[in-house]
Amino acid sequence: MNTDRKEFIEQFQKRTKKLAIDVIHFSKLLPKTEEATIMKRQLLRSATSVAANYRAACRARSSAEFHSKISIVIEEADETLFWLELLEESGTTTRDSVSQLMKEATEILSVMAKARKSTTR
């Protein structure tokens, strides 16, 4: 594995983990209503899944396994965006409080979609 690729993988693992940690911290600030709790659980599950499945993709034993894991990362990043949008649009939180998380989830989604396109199954 070349040095640039290895460095990218390490940096992207850190980036996906940081998204998960940032979502964990954000979730602590949400109201304690039943609705917020349900959305918070879903958001936490999807955001942490992005990081866990990217890490698993990096350990893939074949192109097909990599493609499968990256597809999960894409799905979970998109779901993370959905829950952030729902939290904002329902009035549970403000646009300002979710904008940076949404930006990061969107960027991760975009990079992973490009990675998947360049992978043969």
Order of alpha helices (4+ residues) and beta strands (2+ residues): alpha-alpha-alpha-alpha
